[in-house]
Amino acid sequence: VSAAAVGRAQVLQDPSAETTEGTGISINCSHPNRQLNEFIHWYRQLPGRGPAFLVSALRGSKELLDPPGRLSVAADRRSSALWLARPRRGDAAVYYCAQET
């Protein structure tokens, strides 16, 4: 799993994170300058493909419908996290967070 920041230097992510199949992982995104009404958007780019939108987060937490029970996101004013429960081999990808501008 890799993580990358997109857009202007308003979001920060760790450059990479690793886990083993079946072991959950949290991908964190810091955005200290985010305004209260600005969304954080998450994308996933599988090898050989373009980025695909996953979810937008404003505050609080939500579970993604696809894949069910495996991806959720939590956000507050300064940071957000994408949680991947029970990752599979096919989840190896670059995960991006982007701040609405």
MMTF fields as JSON, N, C-alpha, C and O atoms, coordinates in Angstrom:
{
  "mmtfVersion": "1.0.0",
  "mmtfProducer": "UNKNOWN",
  "numBonds": 403,
  "numAtoms": 404,
  "numGroups": 101,
  "numChains": 1,
  "numModels": 1,
  "chainsPerModel": [1],
  "groupsPerChain": [101],
  "chainIdList": ["A"],
  "bondAtomList": [4, 2, 8, 6, 12, 10, 16, 14, 20, 18, 24, 22, 28, 26, 32, 30, 36, 34, 40, 38, 44, 42, 48, 46, 52, 50, 56, 54, 60, 58, 64, 62, 68, 66, 72, 70, 76, 74, 80, 78, 84, 82, 88, 86, 92, 90, 96, 94, 100, 98, 104, 102, 108, 106, 112, 110, 116, 114, 120, 118, 124, 122, 128, 126, 132, 130, 136, 134, 140, 138, 144, 142, 148, 146, 152, 150, 156, 154, 160, 158, 164, 162, 168, 166, 172, 170, 176, 174, 180, 178, 184, 182, 188, 186, 192, 190, 196, 194, 200, 198, 204, 202, 208, 206, 212, 210, 216, 214, 220, 218, 224, 222, 228, 226, 232, 230, 236, 234, 240, 238, 244, 242, 248, 246, 252, 250, 256, 254, 260, 258, 264, 262, 268, 266, 272, 270, 276, 274, 280, 278, 284, 282, 288, 286, 292, 290, 296, 294, 300, 298, 304, 302, 308, 306, 312, 310, 316, 314, 320, 318, 324, 322, 328, 326, 332, 330, 336, 334, 340, 338, 344, 342, 348, 346, 352, 350, 356, 354, 360, 358, 364, 362, 368, 366, 372, 370, 376, 374, 380, 378, 384, 382, 388, 386, 392, 390, 396, 394, 400, 398],
  "bondOrderList": [1, 1, 1, 1, 1, 1, 1, 1, 1, 1, 1, 1, 1, 1, 1, 1, 1, 1, 1, 1, 1, 1, 1, 1, 1, 1, 1, 1, 1, 1, 1, 1, 1, 1, 1, 1, 1, 1, 1, 1, 1, 1, 1, 1, 1, 1, 1, 1, 1, 1, 1, 1, 1, 1, 1, 1, 1, 1, 1, 1, 1, 1, 1, 1, 1, 1, 1, 1, 1, 1, 1, 1, 1, 1, 1, 1, 1, 1, 1, 1, 1, 1, 1, 1, 1, 1, 1, 1, 1, 1, 1, 1, 1, 1, 1, 1, 1, 1, 1, 1],
  "groupList": [{"groupName": "VAL", "atomNameList": ["N", "CA", "C", "O"], "elementList": ["N", "C", "C", "O"], "formalChargeList": [0, 0, 0, 0], "bondAtomList": [1, 0, 2, 1, 3, 2], "bondOrderList": [1, 1, 2], "singleLetterCode": "V", "chemCompType": "L-PEPTIDE LINKING"}, {"groupName": "SER", "atomNameList": ["N", "CA", "C", "O"], "elementList": ["N", "C", "C", "O"], "formalChargeList": [0, 0, 0, 0], "bondAtomList": [1, 0, 2, 1, 3, 2], "bondOrderList": [1, 1, 2], "singleLetterCode": "S", "chemCompType": "L-PEPTIDE LINKING"}, {"groupName": "ALA", "atomNameList": ["N", "CA", "C", "O"], "elementList": ["N", "C", "C", "O"], "formalChargeList": [0, 0, 0, 0], "bondAtomList": [1, 0, 2, 1, 3, 2], "bondOrderList": [1, 1, 2], "singleLetterCode": "A", "chemCompType": "L-PEPTIDE LINKING"}, {"groupName": "GLY", "atomNameList": ["N", "CA", "C", "O"], "elementList": ["N", "C", "C", "O"], "formalChargeList": [0, 0, 0, 0], "bondAtomList": [1, 0, 2, 1, 3, 2], "bondOrderList": [1, 1, 2], "singleLetterCode": "G", "chemCompType": "PEPTIDE LINKING"}, {"groupName": "ARG", "atomNameList": ["N", "CA", "C", "O"], "elementList": ["N", "C", "C", "O"], "formalChargeList": [0, 0, 0, 0], "bondAtomList": [1, 0, 2, 1, 3, 2], "bondOrderList": [1, 1, 2], "singleLetterCode": "R", "chemCompType": "L-PEPTIDE LINKING"}, {"groupName": "GLN", "atomNameList": ["N", "CA", "C", "O"], "elementList": ["N", "C", "C", "O"], "formalChargeList": [0, 0, 0, 0], "bondAtomList": [1, 0, 2, 1, 3, 2], "bondOrderList": [1, 1, 2], "singleLetterCode": "Q", "chemCompType": "L-PEPTIDE LINKING"}, {"groupName": "LEU", "atomNameList": ["N", "CA", "C", "O"], "elementList": ["N", "C", "C", "O"], "formalChargeList": [0, 0, 0, 0], "bondAtomList": [1, 0, 2, 1, 3, 2], "bondOrderList": [1, 1, 2], "singleLetterCode": "L", "chemCompType": "L-PEPTIDE LINKING"}, {"groupName": "ASP", "atomNameList": ["N", "CA", "C", "O"], "elementList": ["N", "C", "C", "O"], "formalChargeList": [0, 0, 0, 0], "bondAtomList": [1, 0, 2, 1, 3, 2], "bondOrderList": [1, 1, 2], "singleLetterCode": "D", "chemCompType": "L-PEPTIDE LINKING"}, {"groupName": "PRO", "atomNameList": ["N", "CA", "C", "O"], "elementList": ["N", "C", "C", "O"], "formalChargeList": [0, 0, 0, 0], "bondAtomList": [1, 0, 2, 1, 3, 2], "bondOrderList": [1, 1, 2], "singleLetterCode": "P", "chemCompType": "L-PEPTIDE LINKING"}, {"groupName": "GLU", "atomNameList": ["N", "CA", "C", "O"], "elementList": ["N", "C", "C", "O"], "formalChargeList": [0, 0, 0, 0], "bondAtomList": [1, 0, 2, 1, 3, 2], "bondOrderList": [1, 1, 2], "singleLetterCode": "E", "chemCompType": "L-PEPTIDE LINKING"}, {"groupName": "THR", "atomNameList": ["N", "CA", "C", "O"], "elementList": ["N", "C", "C", "O"], "formalChargeList": [0, 0, 0, 0], "bondAtomList": [1, 0, 2, 1, 3, 2], "bondOrderList": [1, 1, 2], "singleLetterCode": "T", "chemCompType": "L-PEPTIDE LINKING"}, {"groupName": "ILE", "atomNameList": ["N", "CA", "C", "O"], "elementList": ["N", "C", "C", "O"], "formalChargeList": [0, 0, 0, 0], "bondAtomList": [1, 0, 2, 1, 3, 2], "bondOrderList": [1, 1, 2], "singleLetterCode": "I", "chemCompType": "L-PEPTIDE LINKING"}, {"groupName": "ASN", "atomNameList": ["N", "CA", "C", "O"], "elementList": ["N", "C", "C", "O"], "formalChargeList": [0, 0, 0, 0], "bondAtomList": [1, 0, 2, 1, 3, 2], "bondOrderList": [1, 1, 2], "singleLetterCode": "N", "chemCompType": "L-PEPTIDE LINKING"}, {"groupName": "CYS", "atomNameList": ["N", "CA", "C", "O"], "elementList": ["N", "C", "C", "O"], "formalChargeList": [0, 0, 0, 0], "bondAtomList": [1, 0, 2, 1, 3, 2], "bondOrderList": [1, 1, 2], "singleLetterCode": "C", "chemCompType": "L-PEPTIDE LINKING"}, {"groupName": "HIS", "atomNameList": ["N", "CA", "C", "O"], "elementList": ["N", "C", "C", "O"], "formalChargeList": [0, 0, 0, 0], "bondAtomList": [1, 0, 2, 1, 3, 2], "bondOrderList": [1, 1, 2], "singleLetterCode": "H", "chemCompType": "L-PEPTIDE LINKING"}, {"groupName": "PHE", "atomNameList": ["N", "CA", "C", "O"], "elementList": ["N", "C", "C", "O"], "formalChargeList": [0, 0, 0, 0], "bondAtomList": [1, 0, 2, 1, 3, 2], "bondOrderList": [1, 1, 2], "singleLetterCode": "F", "chemCompType": "L-PEPTIDE LINKING"}, {"groupName": "TRP", "atomNameList": ["N", "CA", "C", "O"], "elementList": ["N", "C", "C", "O"], "formalChargeList": [0, 0, 0, 0], "bondAtomList": [1, 0, 2, 1, 3, 2], "bondOrderList": [1, 1, 2], "singleLetterCode": "W", "chemCompType": "L-PEPTIDE LINKING"}, {"groupName": "TYR", "atomNameList": ["N", "CA", "C", "O"], "elementList": ["N", "C", "C", "O"], "formalChargeList": [0, 0, 0, 0], "bondAtomList": [1, 0, 2, 1, 3, 2], "bondOrderList": [1, 1, 2], "singleLetterCode": "Y", "chemCompType": "L-PEPTIDE LINKING"}, {"groupName": "LYS", "atomNameList": ["N", "CA", "C", "O"], "elementList": ["N", "C", "C", "O"], "formalChargeList": [0, 0, 0, 0], "bondAtomList": [1, 0, 2, 1, 3, 2], "bondOrderList": [1, 1, 2], "singleLetterCode": "K", "chemCompType": "L-PEPTIDE LINKING"}],
  "groupTypeList": [0, 1, 2, 2, 2, 0, 3, 4, 2, 5, 0, 6, 5, 7, 8, 1, 2, 9, 10, 10, 9, 3, 10, 3, 11, 1, 11, 12, 13, 1, 14, 8, 12, 4, 5, 6, 12, 9, 15, 11, 14, 16, 17, 4, 5, 6, 8, 3, 4, 3, 8, 2, 15, 6, 0, 1, 2, 6, 4, 3, 1, 18, 9, 6, 6, 7, 8, 8, 3, 4, 6, 1, 0, 2, 2, 7, 4, 4, 1, 1, 2, 6, 16, 6, 2, 4, 8, 4, 4, 3, 7, 2, 2, 0, 17, 17, 13, 2, 5, 9, 10],
  "groupIdList": [1, 2, 3, 4, 5, 6, 7, 8, 9, 10, 11, 12, 13, 14, 15, 16, 17, 18, 19, 20, 21, 22, 23, 24, 25, 26, 27, 28, 29, 30, 31, 32, 33, 34, 35, 36, 37, 38, 39, 40, 41, 42, 43, 44, 45, 46, 47, 48, 49, 50, 51, 52, 53, 54, 55, 56, 57, 58, 59, 60, 61, 62, 63, 64, 65, 66, 67, 68, 69, 70, 71, 72, 73, 74, 75, 76, 77, 78, 79, 80, 81, 82, 83, 84, 85, 86, 87, 88, 89, 90, 91, 92, 93, 94, 95, 96, 97, 98, 99, 100, 101],
  "secStructList": [7, 3, 3, 3, 3, 3, 1, 1, 6, 6, 7, 3, 3, 7, 1, 5, 7, 7, 7, 7, 6, 6, 7, 7, 3, 3, 3, 3, 3, 3, 7, 6, 6, 7, 7, 6, 6, 7, 7, 3, 3, 3, 3, 3, 3, 7, 6, 6, 1, 7, 7, 3, 3, 3, 3, 3, 3, 1, 1, 3, 3, 3, 3, 7, 6, 6, 6, 6, 6, 6, 3, 3, 3, 3, 3, 7, 1, 1, 3, 3, 3, 3, 3, 3, 7, 1, 7, 7, 4, 4, 4, 7, 1, 3, 3, 3, 3, 3, 3, 7, 7],
  "xCoordList": [0.857, 0.0, 0.886, 1.8, 0.632, 1.355, 0.366, -0.82, 0.853, 0.011, 0.696, 1.922, -0.084, 0.492, -0.451, -1.67, 0.107, -0.698, -0.943, -0.079, -2.108, -2.495, -2.795, -3.267, -2.521, -2.89, -1.865, -0.698, -2.303, -1.392, -0.927, -1.489, 0.099, 0.705, -0.168, 0.289, -1.416, -2.339, -2.602, -3.156, -2.217, -2.396, -1.054, -0.216, -0.868, 0.368, 0.012, -0.89, 0.728, 0.564, 1.927, 2.934, 1.944, 3.165, 3.439, 2.5, 4.706, 5.007, 4.598, 4.303, 4.576, 4.17, 3.763, 4.135, 3.0, 2.581, 2.418, 2.01, 2.733, 2.642, 1.862, 1.878, 1.186, 0.496, 0.502, 0.909, 0.06, -0.057, -1.529, -2.417, -1.767, -3.126, -3.946, -3.546, -5.094, -5.973, -5.748, -6.562, -4.664, -4.367, -4.73, -4.157, -5.683, -6.188, -5.111, -4.112, -5.323, -4.35, -5.089, -6.126, -4.526, -5.06, -4.11, -2.906, -4.656, -3.876, -4.274, -5.428, -3.323, -3.625, -3.287, -2.339, -4.074, -3.914, -4.057, -5.067, -3.05, -3.082, -3.413, -2.839, -4.334, -4.736, -5.039, -6.2, -3.987, -4.166, -4.821, -5.325, -4.833, -5.398, -6.804, -7.33, -7.399, -8.731, -9.791, -9.807, -10.664, -11.801, -12.912, -12.93, -13.823, -14.864, -15.737, -16.224, -15.937, -16.839, -16.118, -16.744, -14.826, -14.063, -13.965, -13.602, -14.292, -14.226, -12.799, -11.983, -12.522, -11.323, -11.783, -12.714, -11.128, -11.492, -10.41, -9.219, -10.832, -9.911, -10.029, -11.124, -8.867, -8.781, -7.86, -7.0, -8.064, -7.18, -6.74, -7.555, -5.442, -4.904, -4.27, -3.203, -4.938, -4.412, -3.313, -3.293, -2.41, -1.31, -1.821, -2.698, -1.26, -1.623, -2.932, -3.389, -3.548, -4.828, -4.738, -3.791, -5.731, -5.806, -6.446, -7.016, -6.354, -6.969, -8.49, -9.13, -9.052, -10.499, -10.99, -10.404, -12.06, -12.63, -13.164, -13.81, -12.888, -13.413, -14.513, -15.623, -14.198, -15.149, -14.754, -13.589, -15.737, -15.498, -15.889, -16.876, -15.113, -15.376, -15.34, -14.474, -16.276, -16.3, -15.922, -14.923, -16.709, -16.376, -17.143, -18.128, -16.683, -17.297, -16.743, -15.666, -17.468, -16.976, -18.091, -19.278, -17.678, -18.64, -17.966, -16.75, -18.797, -18.316, -18.676, -19.774, -17.752, -18.018, -18.832, -18.655, -19.728, -20.569, -19.81, -20.156, -18.775, -18.016, -16.529, -16.035, -15.801, -16.252, -16.927, -16.434, -18.041, -18.81, -18.018, -17.39, -18.065, -17.43, -15.926, -15.307, -15.31, -13.856, -13.178, -12.021, -13.865, -13.272, -14.135, -15.355, -13.5, -14.218, -13.302, -12.083, -13.901, -13.132, -13.625, -14.818, -12.696, -13.033, -12.296, -11.138, -12.966, -12.347, -12.715, -13.815, -11.786, -12.077, -11.43, -11.054, -11.298, -10.825, -9.39, -9.08, -8.517, -7.097, -6.576, -5.474, -7.332, -6.829, -7.989, -9.116, -7.68, -8.641, -7.879, -6.666, -8.59, -7.964, -8.862, -10.08, -8.24, -8.927, -8.535, -7.353, -9.525, -9.271, -9.652, -10.783, -8.689, -8.916, -8.865, -7.797, -10.012, -10.106, -9.936, -10.429, -9.257, -9.064, -8.594, -9.24, -7.489, -7.025, -6.701, -6.264, -6.932, -6.61, -5.46, -5.101, -4.899, -3.784, -4.168, -3.341, -5.41, -5.87, -6.054, -6.343, -5.893, -6.007, -4.687, -4.639, -3.62, -2.325, -2.442, -2.72, -2.227, -2.467, -1.852, -1.338, -1.912, -1.578, -2.893, -3.822, -2.962, -4.144, -3.842, -2.852, -4.678, -4.466, -5.538, -6.706, -5.127, -6.107, -5.912, -4.791, -7.009, -6.959, -7.908, -9.027, -7.464, -8.307, -9.031, -8.437, -10.306, -11.101, -10.534, -10.238, -10.386, -9.851, -10.798, -10.519],
  "yCoordList": [-1.183, 0.0, 1.223, 1.331, 2.127, 3.388, 4.519, 4.383, 5.615, 6.779, 7.976, 8.083, 8.868, 10.051, 11.226, 11.055, 12.409, 13.621, 14.155, 14.061, 14.708, 15.227, 16.713, 17.156, 17.484, 18.884, 19.747, 19.373, 20.904, 21.804, 21.189, 20.198, 21.783, 21.214, 21.487, 22.074, 21.062, 21.255, 19.958, 19.977, 18.842, 17.555, 16.84, 16.985, 16.076, 15.318, 13.873, 13.597, 12.957, 11.54, 10.907, 11.4, 9.803, 9.009, 8.467, 8.135, 8.37, 7.954, 6.521, 6.207, 5.644, 4.27, 3.585, 4.01, 2.528, 1.718, 0.292, 0.059, -0.642, -2.05, -2.834, -2.511, -3.858, -4.782, -6.155, -6.299, -7.133, -8.472, -8.747, -8.101, -9.7, -10.037, -10.388, -11.227, -9.736, -10.003, -9.118, -9.126, -8.352, -7.476, -6.04, -5.464, -5.466, -4.132, -3.067, -3.208, -2.001, -0.916, 0.422, 0.539, 1.418, 2.767, 3.643, 3.665, 4.36, 5.28, 6.693, 7.092, 7.436, 8.72, 9.891, 9.837, 10.938, 12.139, 13.341, 13.484, 14.189, 15.389, 16.595, 16.766, 17.419, 18.611, 19.749, 20.094, 20.329, 21.322, 22.615, 23.359, 22.913, 24.173, 24.028, 24.963, 22.875, 22.636, 23.49, 23.612, 24.069, 24.811, 23.832, 22.695, 24.27, 23.384, 22.772, 21.652, 23.496, 23.009, 22.403, 22.167, 22.147, 21.549, 20.036, 19.543, 19.326, 17.863, 17.376, 18.046, 16.203, 15.443, 14.288, 13.564, 14.12, 13.075, 11.996, 12.298, 10.756, 9.628, 8.901, 8.699, 8.514, 7.796, 6.589, 6.556, 5.616, 4.454, 4.209, 4.209, 3.999, 3.708, 2.327, 2.125, 1.386, 0.028, 0.006, 0.858, -0.943, -1.008, -1.055, -1.853, -0.189, -0.172, 0.527, 0.483, 1.169, 1.844, 3.292, 3.678, 4.074, 5.443, 5.492, 4.502, 6.651, 6.788, 6.618, 7.082, 5.952, 5.751, 6.345, 6.104, 7.117, 7.756, 6.715, 5.748, 6.921, 6.04, 6.701, 6.179, 7.867, 8.474, 9.918, 10.291, 10.721, 12.065, 12.118, 11.507, 12.847, 12.937, 14.39, 15.156, 14.759, 16.097, 16.019, 16.605, 15.306, 15.013, 13.775, 13.381, 13.176, 11.941, 10.753, 10.834, 9.664, 8.458, 7.828, 8.021, 7.079, 6.36, 5.119, 5.067, 4.133, 2.891, 2.921, 3.335, 2.485, 2.447, 1.213, 0.159, 1.35, 0.228, -0.793, -1.974, -0.338, -1.24, -1.026, 0.063, -1.992, -3.327, -3.293, -2.617, -4.002, -3.926, -4.413, -5.471, -3.61, -3.994, -3.946, -4.372, -3.438, -3.498, -2.137, -2.022, -1.108, 0.222, 1.213, 1.239, 2.024, 3.094, 4.294, 4.172, 5.46, 6.683, 7.472, 7.486, 8.123, 9.004, 10.312, 10.322, 11.419, 12.724, 13.694, 13.647, 14.563, 15.706, 16.924, 16.872, 18.002, 19.257, 19.136, 19.703, 18.415, 18.424, 17.149, 17.147, 16.081, 14.832, 13.917, 14.074, 12.974, 11.928, 10.636, 10.638, 9.55, 8.24, 7.32, 7.292, 6.579, 5.552, 4.213, 3.875, 3.458, 2.174, 1.05, 0.973, 0.179, -0.99, -2.22, -2.618, -2.815, -4.015, -5.252, -5.293, -6.224, -7.496, -7.293, -7.786, -6.582, -6.35, -7.653, -8.635, -7.621, -8.76, -8.361, -7.187, -9.328, -9.063, -8.016, -7.186, -8.053, -7.127, -5.7, -4.813, -5.458, -4.103, -3.353, -2.175, -4.005, -3.33, -2.237, -2.514, -0.988, 0.153, 1.393, 1.355, 2.486, 3.799, 4.453, 4.559, 4.886, 5.547, 7.027, 7.392, 7.87, 9.308, 10.004, 9.617, 11.021, 11.957, 13.297, 13.673, 14.014, 15.314, 16.25, 15.868, 17.471, 18.459, 19.282, 19.712, 19.495, 20.337, 21.759, 22.302, 22.35, 23.708, 24.63, 25.82],
  "zCoordList": [0.0, 0.0, 0.0, 0.818, -0.891, -0.918, -0.722, -1.021, -0.226, -0.024, -0.64, -0.611, -1.192, -1.818, -1.665, -1.658, -1.542, -1.465, -2.867, -3.739, -3.073, -4.374, -4.232, -3.185, -5.285, -5.299, -4.594, -4.482, -4.119, -3.44, -2.125, -1.658, -1.539, -0.329, 0.889, 1.87, 0.825, 1.937, 2.678, 3.777, 2.101, 2.758, 2.818, 1.928, 3.868, 4.063, 4.367, 5.158, 3.733, 3.996, 4.185, 3.677, 4.927, 4.98, 3.59, 2.867, 3.197, 1.825, 1.508, 0.354, 2.514, 2.24, 3.532, 4.626, 3.385, 4.518, 4.023, 2.885, 4.874, 4.482, 5.523, 6.711, 5.059, 5.945, 5.285, 4.132, 6.007, 5.438, 5.141, 5.696, 4.271, 3.887, 5.127, 5.934, 5.266, 6.394, 7.602, 8.525, 7.624, 8.755, 8.392, 7.468, 9.122, 8.821, 8.873, 9.579, 8.119, 8.058, 7.967, 7.314, 8.635, 8.579, 7.764, 8.016, 6.791, 5.958, 6.371, 6.217, 6.89, 7.502, 6.589, 5.806, 6.705, 5.914, 6.851, 7.541, 6.868, 7.688, 6.81, 5.735, 7.273, 6.505, 7.482, 7.7, 8.07, 9.132, 8.682, 9.522, 7.389, 6.919, 6.341, 5.737, 6.523, 5.946, 6.636, 7.861, 5.841, 6.378, 6.755, 6.283, 7.591, 8.113, 7.026, 7.179, 5.932, 4.888, 3.691, 2.657, 3.803, 2.701, 2.883, 3.951, 1.834, 1.875, 1.656, 1.023, 2.193, 1.849, 0.971, 1.323, -0.174, -1.126, -1.109, -1.032, -1.18, -1.218, -2.554, -3.08, -3.087, -4.361, -4.191, -3.311, -5.045, -5.071, -6.504, -7.426, -6.679, -8.012, -7.994, -7.414, -8.634, -8.757, -9.806, -10.695, -9.72, -10.692, -12.133, -12.465, -12.982, -14.384, -14.7, -15.842, -13.717, -13.932, -13.454, -12.769, -13.826, -13.352, -11.976, -11.517, -11.31, -9.983, -10.058, -11.001, -9.061, -8.968, -7.654, -6.599, -7.724, -6.542, -5.564, -5.967, -4.272, -3.238, -2.425, -2.331, -1.831, -0.903, -0.626, -0.756, -0.245, 0.251, 1.721, 2.131, 2.508, 3.939, 4.375, 3.952, 5.217, 5.792, 7.269, 7.684, 8.056, 9.435, 9.877, 9.253, 10.95, 11.413, 10.652, 10.061, 10.667, 10.007, 9.182, 9.448, 8.186, 7.36, 6.787, 6.6, 6.518, 5.911, 4.436, 4.066, 3.6, 2.162, 1.834, 2.444, 0.866, 0.479, -0.349, -0.357, -1.046, -1.921, -1.691, -1.98, -1.196, -0.806, 0.56, 1.462, 0.739, 1.979, 3.186, 3.156, 4.255, 5.506, 5.518, 6.494, 4.456, 4.396, 4.363, 4.767, 3.895, 3.827, 4.594, 4.434, 5.423, 6.099, 6.198, 6.079, 6.417, 6.508, 7.713, 8.017, 8.388, 9.505, 9.305, 8.886, 9.605, 9.371, 10.481, 11.031, 10.796, 11.639, 10.991, 9.82, 11.724, 11.126, 10.596, 9.549, 11.291, 10.959, 10.31, 9.761, 10.36, 9.787, 9.406, 9.876, 8.557, 8.22, 8.024, 7.812, 8.097, 7.972, 7.166, 7.344, 6.287, 5.516, 6.134, 6.195, 6.589, 7.249, 6.31, 5.829, 6.057, 5.222, 6.108, 6.573, 6.337, 7.172, 6.29, 5.163, 6.797, 6.094, 4.659, 3.734, 4.445, 3.065, 2.353, 2.954, 1.061, 0.193, -0.716, -0.802, -1.381, -2.288, -3.338, -3.716, -3.807, -4.825, -4.344, -5.148, -3.042, -2.505, -2.551, -2.195, -2.979, -3.086, -4.138, -5.305, -3.715, -4.601, -3.978, -2.86, -4.713, -4.16, -3.748, -4.549, -2.5, -1.96, -1.794, -1.16, -2.353, -2.347, -1.512, -1.531, -0.792, -0.237, -0.924, -1.268, -1.122, -1.768, -1.046, -0.702, -0.819, -0.179, -1.229, -2.217, -1.007, -1.902, -1.883, -0.819, -3.055, -3.099, -3.851, -3.994]
}
